[in-house]
Amino acid sequence: MSEPRPAVHEQTVDGHGTVRVLPLDPSADADVVHRWVSEERAAFWGMNGLTRDQVADIYAHLDTLDTHHAFLVHRDGVPAALLQTYEPEADRVSECYDVRPGDIGVHLLLAPPGPEGARPGWTSGLLASVTAYVLLGLDRQRIVVDPDVRNTKAVARFLKQGFEPGPVVTLPEIDLPDVYLPEKKAQLAFLTRETAFGGRGAGGRTPRSTPTR
């Protein structure tokens, strides 16, 4: 991106630099997002085979919704992850579990490792920053995630971060003019604010967040 945009959340991750959560620009960010979602490792994201313009159109549609939001997460100015948040009651996941007040859904796609390779501790630090934004910055009580049950790496990553496993469910197919989602067998997992922070701040660091919209 050539022009800076205001971050909704900024936080220093010890040993890894500064994480900034930026609202996704469907047009300006289309190249990097399309590159990520086109990789085989991102098959569970459900966008393999789409063109750049199709990906941009999907996120342009998402940008019109009040219940779903997309963000590009940067580490020291370099794109590092794609984050999506959503209101569970406005999503198909609500058909598979009892939504509580204060719940928020999260999807997270990590960028491929850079030239230096994987950095030990980075994924955990990134997830901690995302958790701080979602639970503290947005003042929510619980995160729900629904990775594909076959995506064992993502499931293990969330459980290692402190998420409690829920049931394995089948998310129903969505076939609408503006969006199509195939049926998905998913492993639900949950992380409460109390478990993540226990009434304290974000692991001793001082995050800065601003509300989304």
N, C-alpha and C positions, 0 to 999 in steps of 0.2 A: 504494500500500500504506500502511496506517495504522500498522503496527507494524514496527519494524526487525527484521531477522534477521541472524544472523552471516554475514559474507562468507567465502567460501573463498579469495578472492584480492583484494588491494587494491593499487593502484599509481597513482602520479601520472604523468600524461601531459603532458609539457611543453607549456604553452600551451593545454591543453584541460581541465584539472581532474583530479579523482580518479575512477578507474575501480574499481568494486567488482563482483565476480562473486558473485551470490547464488543459492543453490539455488532452483529454480522452485517456487512454490506453485501447484499446478494449479488450485485454487479461487480464491485471492486474485488471481492474475495472469491469470485467464482473459479478463477484459475487454480488457486491453491486448494480449495475445497474439492473441486472436481478431480484434481490429481490424487488427493488422499482417498476419496471414496471409490476411485477406479482401481485401486490396488487390490490384489487378491486377498490380502490380509484383512481388508475392510468388507469382505463379502457379506458379513452379517449386518452391515449397515444398510444393505438393500438397494444400493445405487450402482452396482457394477453394470457396465454396459450403457449407462446414460451418457449423453453428450454434455459438453460444458453448458450449453444453453438450457438443456433440460434441468440440470442441477440448479442453475441460476433461477429458473422459473419456479422450482419447488420452494426455494428459500424466499423468493419474492412473494409467493403465496403465503408462506409461513409468517412473513413480516406484516401481513394484513390482519393477523389474528391477535386477539387480546389474551388468549389462553396458552399460546405456545411462543417461545422466544429462542432465538439462535445467537450464539456468541462465538467469536474467535478469541481463543486464549493465547496470549503472547508470553514468551519468556525473554526478557531483555530485548524486546522489539522484534523477535522472530516468532512467526506463527508456530504454536506448539500443540494445539488441540482444538477440536470443534465441540462446543458445548451446546446442548439444547435443554431447556427447561419447559415444563408444561404442567397445567392443572390436571391432576389425575381424573377428576370428575368429568372433564371434557375430552377424555382420551379413552380408547378401547380398553385400557388396563382396568378401568373402573368396573368392567363387567366380570372381572376375575378376582377382585378382593374388595373388602369393605373400606372405602376411603374415609379417613379421619380428617376433621378440621385441622388445618396446618400442614397437611401433606403436600409435597411437591415432587413431581417426576423429573428424572434426569437421564439424558443420554450423553455419553462422552466418547469421542473418537480421538485417540492420540495420534499425533503426527509421527511419521517414521523417524527413526533415530537420524541425527545429523552426521556429518563427516567424522565426528569424534566417537561415534557409536553410542550405545546405551550408557546412561550415566546412573550408577547405583544410587537409589534413594530419590531420584527425580520423580518417578511416577507417584510415589507416596506423597511427596511434597506438593505435586500438582493437584492430586485428589484432596489434600488437606486445604489447599487454597480454594478449590471449587466448593468444598463443603462449607468453608467459612462464608463464602459469598452467599450460598443458597440458604443456609440455616441462620446465619447471623445477619448478613446484609439484607436478605429478604424477609427476615423474621419468621422463619418457618420452624415447625416442630419435628418433621420427619421427612426423609428422602426415601423415595421408592425407585428402584431400578429394575429393568426387565430384560437383561441380556438373553439372547438366544441360548437355549440350554446346551447347544453344541459348542458355544463359544467359551470353552473351559478357561481360557486365559483371562477373559473379562470377569467371569464369575469368581475365579480365584483372587483376582485383583481386588474386587469389592469386599470379599470376605476377609482378606488380609487387612483391609482398611478399617475393619470393625463392623461392617454390615452384617446383620443377622439374616440367615437364609429364611425365605418364606416358602410357599408352595411352588411346585412346577405347574404352570397353567398353560392353556392354549388361548392366545390372543386371537380374536376372530378376524377374518378377512374384512378389509374396508375397501369398498369399490364405489367411489364417488367421482363426479366429473373433474374435481380439482385434485384428488389424491387417491392413490391405490396402494394398499398395503396387503400383502399376502398373509395368510394365517401363519402364526408363529408360536412355537412351543418355547416358553420362556421360563427362566428361573427368577422368581421375584426375590428381592432382598431389600432390607430396610435399615436405615441408620437414623436414630433419634438424636435430637439436639443434646439431650442429657448424656447419651453415650459418647458423642463426639467431643463435647466440651465440658460437661459436668458443671455448668454454671460459670465456667471460666471463659476467657477469650480464646483466640485462635492460636493455641500452642505457645503462648508467650509473645507472639508477634502482634503487630498492630495493623490489621487490615483496614482499608478505607473503601467503603461501598456507598453507592448511590442507588436508589430504587430504579427498577426497570419500568419505564413508561409511567 
